[in-house]
Amino acid sequence: MSELEKLINLAKNAAEKIRKYRFARVVSHNDADGLTSAGIMAQALLRAGICFQVSIAGRLDEAVIEEVNRSVSGEELVIFCDMGSGQPELIGKVAADVIVLDHHKPVGESPAKAVVNAHMAGIDGATDISASGTCYLVARELAADNIDLAGLAIAGAIGDKQLFHTANAFILEEALKAGVVSIRKGLKVGDGDLIDMLAYTTEPFLDITGYPEKTKEFLDQLGLAGKIEDLSEEDVSKLANAVTLKLVRQASPEAIEAVIGEVLLLNRELVRNVYDFISILNTCGKQKIYGLAISLCLKDREIVNEALSFKNEHKKKLALDIRENVEKIRKGENVWYVATVDALSTGSLASTVVRYLHPELPFICINESEGILKVSARGTRELVSKGLDLAFALREAAGAVGGSGGGHNVASGAAIPLGSAEEFLSIADRIIGDQLQKPGKGKSR
């Protein structure tokens, strides 16, 4: 039996169990992948005639379990999406039957009635299938008609910056065959006015980002105007080549690959361009306007204009915020870093810097917010191949100053006390220096 067949069998088992309940409580994560997971499950349950309630949470903790227990009874079902694999002890405290649909690495034995997780079938959940893809596999076992939900699964995978290998490749192929998704070549950005799209997008972050007058000048030189989706193939190619030339000067190779190529169009969703769709979901997640995101996934036409203008406004603020903070970046021995106060999104700032401005070293952003210092650090796949492990570096440096940190080798975070930034940076800088000069040393095993 192939790995994919094993995963589909897990999905079948979960679907059979879900059918037995009259009510399901769905709890999902608040990023694009978690929100599309909730959207897929909501649609599938609705179509199966099962009543449901959806809650969105930033993370699974005691407070979430307490809230769930206040509102469910023993004969009902709780479905955790994009969370729950790493916390079997919390799952065990739920006062109802539980199903976990996730793609994070499982820890220990789960007390859940069913778990669908790619890692259990030998597929890498970090790159090859997202939580929304996992939910989609369950939805298509609940009813064959649910194939039209594949667009949401693909949006979740792109939102989690995944690759279209194994399980994701299977979902994409199924979606293309059914006409649920189609492909357009060009810049991997949203649709809309060319000046607005280029001046206020952070993917890609160019020397014209944040400057509409410079953007207009750039487009005038190319003889381009109007909306990005109305450009001819020749004009798309002209724009892509000009953007590539700008990126080649300093961006990382993986950034160029992430910005130019195939744009997926979601033919069954209200917002067709996948990058616009993800951008709306991420904005709703960050601003805690979850109802708007779920309504979009449930195809409520009345909210589309509100969702698009909300996204555009946030994107503009984010691009200007990043542009302003980029001017304050400093260089340590082995890292680039910046100290900010109430930055809009430290993760976006850190990703932008390491992808488009300084890919040669990791980047650390220390942001003062809500009485503590929140840290976001990012590297590149190339730096990881040379020995970089940001999870280890941030865990050690944060621990040394009375904080806590961790995450992935390429992207990590920490929380540290006010006043400890300098000491934290100096320790992190030293650890990262050791990692990059002597591959293997200082790495977590």
TORKOL-4160 file (C-alpha; in steps of 0.2 Angstrom, whole numbers, padded with zeros to 4 digits, m for minus):
445
<pt num="1" X="0000" Y="0000" Z="0000"/>
<pt num="2" X="0007" Y="0017" Z="m0005"/>
<pt num="3" X="0010" Y="0031" Z="0008"/>
<pt num="4" X="m0005" Y="0041" Z="0000"/>
<pt num="5" X="m0016" Y="0026" Z="0001"/>
<pt num="6" X="m0012" Y="0024" Z="0019"/>
<pt num="7" X="m0016" Y="0043" Z="0022"/>
<pt num="8" X="m0033" Y="0041" Z="0012"/>
<pt num="9" X="m0037" Y="0026" Z="0023"/>
<pt num="10" X="m0035" Y="0036" Z="0039"/>
<pt num="11" X="m0046" Y="0049" Z="0031"/>
<pt num="12" X="m0059" Y="0036" Z="0027"/>
<pt num="13" X="m0059" Y="0030" Z="0045"/>
<pt num="14" X="m0062" Y="0048" Z="0051"/>
<pt num="15" X="m0076" Y="0051" Z="0039"/>
<pt num="16" X="m0085" Y="0035" Z="0045"/>
<pt num="17" X="m0084" Y="0040" Z="0063"/>
<pt num="18" X="m0090" Y="0058" Z="0059"/>
<pt num="19" X="m0105" Y="0052" Z="0051"/>
<pt num="20" X="m0111" Y="0044" Z="0067"/>
<pt num="21" X="m0113" Y="0061" Z="0076"/>
<pt num="22" X="m0127" Y="0074" Z="0075"/>
<pt num="23" X="m0117" Y="0088" Z="0081"/>
<pt num="24" X="m0098" Y="0093" Z="0079"/>
<pt num="25" X="m0088" Y="0107" Z="0087"/>
<pt num="26" X="m0074" Y="0112" Z="0075"/>
<pt num="27" X="m0059" Y="0121" Z="0083"/>
<pt num="28" X="m0046" Y="0127" Z="0071"/>
<pt num="29" X="m0030" Y="0138" Z="0070"/>
<pt num="30" X="m0031" Y="0156" Z="0065"/>
<pt num="31" X="m0019" Y="0157" Z="0050"/>
<pt num="32" X="m0024" Y="0154" Z="0031"/>
<pt num="33" X="m0022" Y="0135" Z="0033"/>
<pt num="34" X="m0032" Y="0134" Z="0049"/>
<pt num="35" X="m0046" Y="0145" Z="0042"/>
<pt num="36" X="m0047" Y="0135" Z="0026"/>
<pt num="37" X="m0047" Y="0119" Z="0036"/>
<pt num="38" X="m0062" Y="0126" Z="0046"/>
<pt num="39" X="m0070" Y="0132" Z="0030"/>
<pt num="40" X="m0069" Y="0114" Z="0022"/>
<pt num="41" X="m0075" Y="0105" Z="0038"/>
<pt num="42" X="m0090" Y="0118" Z="0039"/>
<pt num="43" X="m0095" Y="0115" Z="0021"/>
<pt num="44" X="m0093" Y="0096" Z="0022"/>
<pt num="45" X="m0103" Y="0095" Z="0039"/>
<pt num="46" X="m0117" Y="0106" Z="0032"/>
<pt num="47" X="m0119" Y="0095" Z="0016"/>
<pt num="48" X="m0119" Y="0080" Z="0027"/>
<pt num="49" X="m0133" Y="0087" Z="0038"/>
<pt num="50" X="m0123" Y="0087" Z="0053"/>
<pt num="51" X="m0125" Y="0103" Z="0064"/>
<pt num="52" X="m0109" Y="0112" Z="0069"/>
<pt num="53" X="m0101" Y="0126" Z="0078"/>
<pt num="54" X="m0084" Y="0133" Z="0073"/>
<pt num="55" X="m0071" Y="0141" Z="0084"/>
<pt num="56" X="m0054" Y="0149" Z="0079"/>
<pt num="57" X="m0039" Y="0149" Z="0091"/>
<pt num="58" X="m0022" Y="0156" Z="0090"/>
<pt num="59" X="m0015" Y="0140" Z="0099"/>
<pt num="60" X="m0022" Y="0125" Z="0108"/>
<pt num="61" X="m0021" Y="0127" Z="0127"/>
<pt num="62" X="m0030" Y="0124" Z="0143"/>
<pt num="63" X="m0041" Y="0139" Z="0140"/>
<pt num="64" X="m0047" Y="0132" Z="0123"/>
<pt num="65" X="m0051" Y="0115" Z="0131"/>
<pt num="66" X="m0061" Y="0123" Z="0146"/>
<pt num="67" X="m0071" Y="0133" Z="0133"/>
<pt num="68" X="m0075" Y="0118" Z="0123"/>
<pt num="69" X="m0080" Y="0108" Z="0138"/>
<pt num="70" X="m0092" Y="0121" Z="0144"/>
<pt num="71" X="m0102" Y="0119" Z="0127"/>
<pt num="72" X="m0101" Y="0101" Z="0123"/>
<pt num="73" X="m0109" Y="0085" Z="0129"/>
<pt num="74" X="m0103" Y="0067" Z="0130"/>
<pt num="75" X="m0113" Y="0062" Z="0114"/>
<pt num="76" X="m0106" Y="0076" Z="0103"/>
<pt num="77" X="m0090" Y="0077" Z="0093"/>
<pt num="78" X="m0075" Y="0089" Z="0094"/>
<pt num="79" X="m0064" Y="0090" Z="0078"/>
<pt num="80" X="m0047" Y="0099" Z="0080"/>
<pt num="81" X="m0040" Y="0106" Z="0064"/>
<pt num="82" X="m0022" Y="0111" Z="0061"/>
<pt num="83" X="m0018" Y="0108" Z="0080"/>
<pt num="84" X="m0019" Y="0094" Z="0093"/>
<pt num="85" X="m0006" Y="0082" Z="0087"/>
<pt num="86" X="0007" Y="0088" Z="0099"/>
<pt num="87" X="m0004" Y="0089" Z="0114"/>
<pt num="88" X="m0011" Y="0072" Z="0118"/>
<pt num="89" X="m0013" Y="0077" Z="0137"/>
<pt num="90" X="m0024" Y="0091" Z="0132"/>
<pt num="91" X="m0035" Y="0081" Z="0120"/>
<pt num="92" X="m0037" Y="0068" Z="0134"/>
<pt num="93" X="m0046" Y="0082" Z="0144"/>
<pt num="94" X="m0060" Y="0085" Z="0132"/>
<pt num="95" X="m0076" Y="0079" Z="0139"/>
<pt num="96" X="m0082" Y="0072" Z="0122"/>
<pt num="97" X="m0076" Y="0061" Z="0108"/>
<pt num="98" X="m0062" Y="0069" Z="0098"/>
<pt num="99" X="m0055" Y="0068" Z="0080"/>
<pt num="100" X="m0039" Y="0077" Z="0076"/>
<pt num="101" X="m0035" Y="0082" Z="0058"/>
<pt num="102" X="m0018" Y="0090" Z="0058"/>
<pt num="103" X="m0001" Y="0090" Z="0049"/>
<pt num="104" X="0011" Y="0094" Z="0063"/>
<pt num="105" X="0022" Y="0080" Z="0070"/>
<pt num="106" X="0013" Y="0069" Z="0082"/>
<pt num="107" X="0019" Y="0067" Z="0100"/>
<pt num="108" X="0015" Y="0052" Z="0110"/>
<pt num="109" X="m0001" Y="0042" Z="0109"/>
<pt num="110" X="m0017" Y="0052" Z="0105"/>
<pt num="111" X="m0033" Y="0048" Z="0115"/>
<pt num="112" X="m0043" Y="0054" Z="0100"/>
<pt num="113" X="m0056" Y="0042" Z="0092"/>
<pt num="114" X="m0047" Y="0045" Z="0075"/>
<pt num="115" X="m0031" Y="0055" Z="0070"/>
<pt num="116" X="m0028" Y="0059" Z="0052"/>
<pt num="117" X="m0010" Y="0065" Z="0050"/>
<pt num="118" X="0002" Y="0063" Z="0036"/>
<pt num="119" X="0017" Y="0059" Z="0047"/>
<pt num="120" X="0008" Y="0043" Z="0052"/>
<pt num="121" X="0008" Y="0037" Z="0034"/>
<pt num="122" X="0026" Y="0042" Z="0031"/>
<pt num="123" X="0022" Y="0059" Z="0022"/>
<pt num="124" X="0030" Y="0075" Z="0028"/>
<pt num="125" X="0017" Y="0086" Z="0034"/>
<pt num="126" X="0029" Y="0101" Z="0035"/>
<pt num="127" X="0030" Y="0102" Z="0016"/>
<pt num="128" X="0019" Y="0089" Z="0007"/>
<pt num="129" X="0001" Y="0092" Z="0015"/>
<pt num="130" X="m0006" Y="0105" Z="0025"/>
<pt num="131" X="m0021" Y="0104" Z="0038"/>
<pt num="132" X="m0033" Y="0110" Z="0025"/>
<pt num="133" X="m0027" Y="0096" Z="0013"/>
<pt num="134" X="m0030" Y="0084" Z="0027"/>
<pt num="135" X="m0047" Y="0090" Z="0030"/>
<pt num="136" X="m0051" Y="0090" Z="0011"/>
<pt num="137" X="m0046" Y="0071" Z="0011"/>
<pt num="138" X="m0059" Y="0068" Z="0025"/>
<pt num="139" X="m0072" Y="0079" Z="0016"/>
<pt num="140" X="m0070" Y="0069" Z="0000"/>
<pt num="141" X="m0073" Y="0053" Z="0009"/>
<pt num="142" X="m0089" Y="0061" Z="0017"/>
<pt num="143" X="m0096" Y="0064" Z="m0001"/>
<pt num="144" X="m0088" Y="0063" Z="m0018"/>
<pt num="145" X="m0096" Y="0080" Z="m0022"/>
<pt num="146" X="m0084" Y="0088" Z="m0010"/>
<pt num="147" X="m0071" Y="0089" Z="m0023"/>
<pt num="148" X="m0076" Y="0107" Z="m0026"/>
<pt num="149" X="m0067" Y="0111" Z="m0009"/>
<pt num="150" X="m0050" Y="0106" Z="m0016"/>
<pt num="151" X="m0047" Y="0125" Z="m0020"/>
<pt num="152" X="m0048" Y="0129" Z="m0001"/>
<pt num="153" X="m0035" Y="0115" Z="0002"/>
<pt num="154" X="m0023" Y="0122" Z="m0011"/>
<pt num="155" X="m0025" Y="0139" Z="m0003"/>
<pt num="156" X="m0021" Y="0132" Z="0014"/>
<pt num="157" X="m0005" Y="0123" Z="0007"/>
<pt num="158" X="0001" Y="0139" Z="m0002"/>
<pt num="159" X="m0003" Y="0149" Z="0014"/>
<pt num="160" X="0009" Y="0137" Z="0023"/>
<pt num="161" X="0022" Y="0139" Z="0009"/>
<pt num="162" X="0021" Y="0121" Z="0005"/>
<pt num="163" X="0028" Y="0111" Z="m0010"/>
<pt num="164" X="0016" Y="0102" Z="m0022"/>
<pt num="165" X="0024" Y="0085" Z="m0019"/>
<pt num="166" X="0015" Y="0068" Z="m0015"/>
<pt num="167" X="m0001" Y="0072" Z="m0006"/>
<pt num="168" X="m0002" Y="0090" Z="m0011"/>
<pt num="169" X="0002" Y="0085" Z="m0029"/>
<pt num="170" X="m0013" Y="0072" Z="m0029"/>
<pt num="171" X="m0025" Y="0086" Z="m0023"/>
<pt num="172" X="m0019" Y="0098" Z="m0036"/>
<pt num="173" X="m0020" Y="0085" Z="m0050"/>
<pt num="174" X="m0038" Y="0081" Z="m0044"/>
<pt num="175" X="m0043" Y="0099" Z="m0043"/>
<pt num="176" X="m0036" Y="0103" Z="m0061"/>
<pt num="177" X="m0045" Y="0088" Z="m0068"/>
<pt num="178" X="m0061" Y="0093" Z="m0061"/>
<pt num="179" X="m0059" Y="0111" Z="m0066"/>
<pt num="180" X="m0059" Y="0117" Z="m0048"/>
<pt num="181" X="m0043" Y="0126" Z="m0051"/>
<pt num="182" X="m0034" Y="0132" Z="m0066"/>
<pt num="183" X="m0016" Y="0140" Z="m0069"/>
<pt num="184" X="m0010" Y="0156" Z="m0076"/>
<pt num="185" X="0009" Y="0160" Z="m0078"/>
<pt num="186" X="0016" Y="0176" Z="m0071"/>
<pt num="187" X="0020" Y="0186" Z="m0055"/>
<pt num="188" X="0013" Y="0177" Z="m0040"/>
<pt num="189" X="0004" Y="0192" Z="m0033"/>
<pt num="190" X="m0015" Y="0196" Z="m0031"/>
<pt num="191" X="m0025" Y="0204" Z="m0045"/>
<pt num="192" X="m0029" Y="0223" Z="m0046"/>
<pt num="193" X="m0021" Y="0239" Z="m0052"/>
<pt num="194" X="m0003" Y="0237" Z="m0057"/>
<pt num="195" X="0003" Y="0252" Z="m0047"/>
<pt num="196" X="m0006" Y="0247" Z="m0031"/>
<pt num="197" X="m0001" Y="0229" Z="m0033"/>
<pt num="198" X="0018" Y="0233" Z="m0035"/>
<pt num="199" X="0019" Y="0248" Z="m0023"/>
<pt num="200" X="0010" Y="0239" Z="m0008"/>
<pt num="201" X="0015" Y="0221" Z="m0009"/>
<pt num="202" X="0029" Y="0214" Z="0001"/>
<pt num="203" X="0030" Y="0198" Z="m0010"/>
<pt num="204" X="0040" Y="0203" Z="m0019"/>
<pt num="205" X="0048" Y="0217" Z="m0009"/>
<pt num="206" X="0057" Y="0228" Z="m0022"/>
<pt num="207" X="0066" Y="0245" Z="m0021"/>
<pt num="208" X="0050" Y="0253" Z="m0027"/>
<pt num="209" X="0039" Y="0245" Z="m0013"/>
<pt num="210" X="0031" Y="0258" Z="m0003"/>
<pt num="211" X="0034" Y="0272" Z="m0016"/>
<pt num="212" X="0019" Y="0273" Z="m0028"/>
<pt num="213" X="0028" Y="0287" Z="m0038"/>
<pt num="214" X="0043" Y="0276" Z="m0041"/>
<pt num="215" X="0032" Y="0262" Z="m0046"/>
<pt num="216" X="0023" Y="0272" Z="m0059"/>
<pt num="217" X="0040" Y="0277" Z="m0066"/>
<pt num="218" X="0045" Y="0259" Z="m0067"/>
<pt num="219" X="0029" Y="0254" Z="m0076"/>
<pt num="220" X="0030" Y="0269" Z="m0088"/>
<pt num="221" X="0047" Y="0263" Z="m0093"/>
<pt num="222" X="0040" Y="0246" Z="m0097"/>
<pt num="223" X="0025" Y="0254" Z="m0106"/>
<pt num="224" X="0013" Y="0245" Z="m0094"/>
<pt num="225" X="m0003" Y="0251" Z="m0086"/>
<pt num="226" X="m0020" Y="0245" Z="m0080"/>
<pt num="227" X="m0024" Y="0229" Z="m0071"/>
<pt num="228" X="m0012" Y="0214" Z="m0069"/>
<pt num="229" X="m0025" Y="0201" Z="m0073"/>
<pt num="230" X="m0029" Y="0211" Z="m0090"/>
<pt num="231" X="m0011" Y="0210" Z="m0096"/>
<pt num="232" X="m0007" Y="0200" Z="m0112"/>
<pt num="233" X="0005" Y="0185" Z="m0111"/>
<pt num="234" X="0019" Y="0196" Z="m0119"/>
<pt num="235" X="0016" Y="0210" Z="m0106"/>
<pt num="236" X="0016" Y="0198" Z="m0091"/>
<pt num="237" X="0033" Y="0191" Z="m0098"/>
<pt num="238" X="0040" Y="0209" Z="m0099"/>
<pt num="239" X="0035" Y="0213" Z="m0081"/>
<pt num="240" X="0041" Y="0196" Z="m0074"/>
<pt num="241" X="0058" Y="0199" Z="m0083"/>
<pt num="242" X="0060" Y="0217" Z="m0076"/>
<pt num="243" X="0055" Y="0211" Z="m0058"/>
<pt num="244" X="0068" Y="0197" Z="m0060"/>
<pt num="245" X="0081" Y="0209" Z="m0064"/>
<pt num="246" X="0078" Y="0219" Z="m0049"/>
<pt num="247" X="0077" Y="0203" Z="m0038"/>
<pt num="248" X="0093" Y="0196" Z="m0045"/>
<pt num="249" X="0103" Y="0210" Z="m0037"/>
<pt num="250" X="0100" Y="0205" Z="m0019"/>
<pt num="251" X="0086" Y="0193" Z="m0016"/>
<pt num="252" X="0088" Y="0174" Z="m0012"/>
<pt num="253" X="0086" Y="0162" Z="m0026"/>
<pt num="254" X="0071" Y="0154" Z="m0017"/>
<pt num="255" X="0063" Y="0171" Z="m0016"/>
<pt num="256" X="0064" Y="0173" Z="m0035"/>
<pt num="257" X="0056" Y="0155" Z="m0037"/>
<pt num="258" X="0042" Y="0160" Z="m0025"/>
<pt num="259" X="0038" Y="0176" Z="m0034"/>
<pt num="260" X="0038" Y="0171" Z="m0053"/>
<pt num="261" X="0029" Y="0156" Z="m0060"/>
<pt num="262" X="0012" Y="0148" Z="m0059"/>
<pt num="263" X="m0003" Y="0158" Z="m0052"/>
<pt num="264" X="m0017" Y="0146" Z="m0046"/>
<pt num="265" X="m0035" Y="0152" Z="m0049"/>
<pt num="266" X="m0048" Y="0145" Z="m0038"/>
<pt num="267" X="m0063" Y="0143" Z="m0050"/>
<pt num="268" X="m0076" Y="0139" Z="m0037"/>
<pt num="269" X="m0071" Y="0152" Z="m0024"/>
<pt num="270" X="m0078" Y="0170" Z="m0023"/>
<pt num="271" X="m0060" Y="0177" Z="m0024"/>
<pt num="272" X="m0051" Y="0168" Z="m0038"/>
<pt num="273" X="m0033" Y="0173" Z="m0037"/>
<pt num="274" X="m0026" Y="0162" Z="m0023"/>
<pt num="275" X="m0014" Y="0176" Z="m0017"/>
<pt num="276" X="m0028" Y="0188" Z="m0014"/>
<pt num="277" X="m0038" Y="0174" Z="m0006"/>
<pt num="278" X="m0023" Y="0169" Z="0006"/>
<pt num="279" X="m0020" Y="0188" Z="0010"/>
<pt num="280" X="m0038" Y="0191" Z="0015"/>
<pt num="281" X="m0037" Y="0175" Z="0027"/>
<pt num="282" X="m0020" Y="0180" Z="0034"/>
<pt num="283" X="m0027" Y="0198" Z="0037"/>
<pt num="284" X="m0043" Y="0191" Z="0046"/>
<pt num="285" X="m0032" Y="0180" Z="0056"/>
<pt num="286" X="m0020" Y="0193" Z="0062"/>
<pt num="287" X="m0034" Y="0206" Z="0066"/>
<pt num="288" X="m0045" Y="0192" Z="0074"/>
<pt num="289" X="m0060" Y="0195" Z="0062"/>
<pt num="290" X="m0063" Y="0176" Z="0060"/>
<pt num="291" X="m0081" Y="0177" Z="0055"/>
<pt num="292" X="m0076" Y="0187" Z="0039"/>
<pt num="293" X="m0064" Y="0173" Z="0034"/>
<pt num="294" X="m0076" Y="0159" Z="0037"/>
<pt num="295" X="m0090" Y="0168" Z="0028"/>
<pt num="296" X="m0078" Y="0169" Z="0013"/>
<pt num="297" X="m0074" Y="0150" Z="0014"/>
<pt num="298" X="m0093" Y="0147" Z="0015"/>
<pt num="299" X="m0096" Y="0158" Z="m0001"/>
<pt num="300" X="m0105" Y="0173" Z="0006"/>
<pt num="301" X="m0106" Y="0185" Z="m0009"/>
<pt num="302" X="m0111" Y="0199" Z="0002"/>
<pt num="303" X="m0094" Y="0201" Z="0011"/>
<pt num="304" X="m0082" Y="0200" Z="m0004"/>
<pt num="305" X="m0080" Y="0219" Z="m0007"/>
<pt num="306" X="m0078" Y="0222" Z="0012"/>
<pt num="307" X="m0065" Y="0208" Z="0013"/>
<pt num="308" X="m0055" Y="0214" Z="m0002"/>
<pt num="309" X="m0055" Y="0232" Z="0004"/>
<pt num="310" X="m0050" Y="0226" Z="0022"/>
<pt num="311" X="m0036" Y="0216" Z="0014"/>
<pt num="312" X="m0030" Y="0231" Z="0003"/>
<pt num="313" X="m0029" Y="0243" Z="0017"/>
<pt num="314" X="m0020" Y="0231" Z="0028"/>
<pt num="315" X="m0007" Y="0227" Z="0014"/>
<pt num="316" X="m0004" Y="0245" Z="0011"/>
<pt num="317" X="m0001" Y="0248" Z="0030"/>
<pt num="318" X="0011" Y="0233" Z="0031"/>
<pt num="319" X="0021" Y="0238" Z="0016"/>
<pt num="320" X="0024" Y="0255" Z="0023"/>
<pt num="321" X="0027" Y="0248" Z="0040"/>
<pt num="322" X="0040" Y="0236" Z="0033"/>
<pt num="323" X="0048" Y="0250" Z="0022"/>
<pt num="324" X="0050" Y="0261" Z="0038"/>
<pt num="325" X="0058" Y="0247" Z="0048"/>
<pt num="326" X="0069" Y="0241" Z="0035"/>
<pt num="327" X="0078" Y="0258" Z="0036"/>
<pt num="328" X="0083" Y="0255" Z="0054"/>
<pt num="329" X="0091" Y="0238" Z="0051"/>
<pt num="330" X="0108" Y="0235" Z="0059"/>
<pt num="331" X="0122" Y="0222" Z="0056"/>
<pt num="332" X="0129" Y="0211" Z="0070"/>
<pt num="333" X="0144" Y="0199" Z="0067"/>
<pt num="334" X="0133" Y="0184" Z="0061"/>
<pt num="335" X="0115" Y="0192" Z="0059"/>
<pt num="336" X="0106" Y="0207" Z="0053"/>
<pt num="337" X="0094" Y="0213" Z="0066"/>
<pt num="338" X="0081" Y="0227" Z="0070"/>
<pt num="339" X="0073" Y="0233" Z="0086"/>
<pt num="340" X="0055" Y="0239" Z="0083"/>
<pt num="341" X="0040" Y="0245" Z="0094"/>
<pt num="342" X="0022" Y="0238" Z="0090"/>
<pt num="343" X="0027" Y="0233" Z="0072"/>
<pt num="344" X="0012" Y="0227" Z="0062"/>
<pt num="345" X="0019" Y="0209" Z="0058"/>
<pt num="346" X="0037" Y="0205" Z="0064"/>
<pt num="347" X="0035" Y="0188" Z="0055"/>
<pt num="348" X="0032" Y="0197" Z="0038"/>
<pt num="349" X="0046" Y="0210" Z="0042"/>
<pt num="350" X="0058" Y="0196" Z="0046"/>
<pt num="351" X="0053" Y="0185" Z="0030"/>
<pt num="352" X="0055" Y="0201" Z="0019"/>
<pt num="353" X="0072" Y="0205" Z="0025"/>
<pt num="354" X="0079" Y="0188" Z="0023"/>
<pt num="355" X="0071" Y="0184" Z="0007"/>
<pt num="356" X="0074" Y="0201" Z="m0002"/>
<pt num="357" X="0087" Y="0211" Z="0006"/>
<pt num="358" X="0100" Y="0201" Z="0016"/>
<pt num="359" X="0099" Y="0183" Z="0012"/>
<pt num="360" X="0117" Y="0180" Z="0016"/>
<pt num="361" X="0114" Y="0180" Z="0035"/>
<pt num="362" X="0099" Y="0176" Z="0047"/>
<pt num="363" X="0088" Y="0191" Z="0052"/>
<pt num="364" X="0081" Y="0194" Z="0070"/>
<pt num="365" X="0067" Y="0206" Z="0074"/>
<pt num="366" X="0065" Y="0211" Z="0092"/>
<pt num="367" X="0048" Y="0220" Z="0094"/>
<pt num="368" X="0042" Y="0228" Z="0110"/>
<pt num="369" X="0024" Y="0224" Z="0112"/>
<pt num="370" X="0012" Y="0221" Z="0127"/>
<pt num="371" X="0025" Y="0224" Z="0140"/>
<pt num="372" X="0038" Y="0211" Z="0133"/>
<pt num="373" X="0050" Y="0209" Z="0119"/>
<pt num="374" X="0043" Y="0197" Z="0105"/>
<pt num="375" X="0057" Y="0190" Z="0094"/>
<pt num="376" X="0055" Y="0184" Z="0076"/>
<pt num="377" X="0070" Y="0176" Z="0067"/>
<pt num="378" X="0071" Y="0169" Z="0049"/>
<pt num="379" X="0084" Y="0161" Z="0038"/>
<pt num="380" X="0085" Y="0153" Z="0021"/>
<pt num="381" X="0085" Y="0135" Z="0016"/>
<pt num="382" X="0103" Y="0138" Z="0010"/>
<pt num="383" X="0108" Y="0144" Z="0027"/>
<pt num="384" X="0100" Y="0129" Z="0035"/>
<pt num="385" X="0110" Y="0118" Z="0024"/>
<pt num="386" X="0126" Y="0126" Z="0031"/>
<pt num="387" X="0121" Y="0122" Z="0048"/>
<pt num="388" X="0109" Y="0136" Z="0054"/>
<pt num="389" X="0096" Y="0130" Z="0067"/>
<pt num="390" X="0087" Y="0145" Z="0073"/>
<pt num="391" X="0076" Y="0135" Z="0085"/>
<pt num="392" X="0091" Y="0130" Z="0095"/>
<pt num="393" X="0099" Y="0147" Z="0094"/>
<pt num="394" X="0083" Y="0156" Z="0100"/>
<pt num="395" X="0079" Y="0143" Z="0113"/>
<pt num="396" X="0097" Y="0144" Z="0121"/>
<pt num="397" X="0098" Y="0163" Z="0120"/>
<pt num="398" X="0080" Y="0166" Z="0126"/>
<pt num="399" X="0083" Y="0154" Z="0141"/>
<pt num="400" X="0099" Y="0163" Z="0146"/>
<pt num="401" X="0090" Y="0179" Z="0148"/>
<pt num="402" X="0074" Y="0172" Z="0157"/>
<pt num="403" X="0063" Y="0170" Z="0142"/>
<pt num="404" X="0058" Y="0156" Z="0131"/>
<pt num="405" X="0060" Y="0152" Z="0112"/>
<pt num="406" X="0059" Y="0139" Z="0099"/>
<pt num="407" X="0051" Y="0134" Z="0082"/>
<pt num="408" X="0059" Y="0127" Z="0066"/>
<pt num="409" X="0077" Y="0128" Z="0060"/>
<pt num="410" X="0073" Y="0141" Z="0047"/>
<pt num="411" X="0060" Y="0151" Z="0056"/>
<pt num="412" X="0059" Y="0153" Z="0075"/>
<pt num="413" X="0052" Y="0165" Z="0088"/>
<pt num="414" X="0055" Y="0169" Z="0106"/>
<pt num="415" X="0048" Y="0180" Z="0121"/>
<pt num="416" X="0061" Y="0189" Z="0132"/>
<pt num="417" X="0060" Y="0201" Z="0146"/>
<pt num="418" X="0061" Y="0220" Z="0143"/>
<pt num="419" X="0079" Y="0226" Z="0144"/>
<pt num="420" X="0087" Y="0210" Z="0139"/>
<pt num="421" X="0088" Y="0213" Z="0120"/>
<pt num="422" X="0106" Y="0217" Z="0120"/>
<pt num="423" X="0112" Y="0202" Z="0130"/>
<pt num="424" X="0100" Y="0190" Z="0120"/>
<pt num="425" X="0106" Y="0197" Z="0103"/>
<pt num="426" X="0124" Y="0194" Z="0108"/>
<pt num="427" X="0121" Y="0176" Z="0113"/>
<pt num="428" X="0111" Y="0172" Z="0098"/>
<pt num="429" X="0124" Y="0180" Z="0087"/>
<pt num="430" X="0138" Y="0169" Z="0095"/>
<pt num="431" X="0128" Y="0153" Z="0093"/>
<pt num="432" X="0123" Y="0157" Z="0075"/>
<pt num="433" X="0141" Y="0161" Z="0071"/>
<pt num="434" X="0146" Y="0144" Z="0078"/>
<pt num="435" X="0133" Y="0135" Z="0068"/>
<pt num="436" X="0138" Y="0143" Z="0052"/>
<pt num="437" X="0157" Y="0141" Z="0054"/>
<pt num="438" X="0156" Y="0124" Z="0060"/>
<pt num="439" X="0141" Y="0115" Z="0053"/>
<pt num="440" X="0134" Y="0103" Z="0066"/>
<pt num="441" X="0141" Y="0112" Z="0081"/>
<pt num="442" X="0127" Y="0119" Z="0093"/>
<pt num="443" X="0113" Y="0111" Z="0083"/>
<pt num="444" X="0099" Y="0102" Z="0092"/>
<pt num="445" X="0100" Y="0084" Z="0089"/>
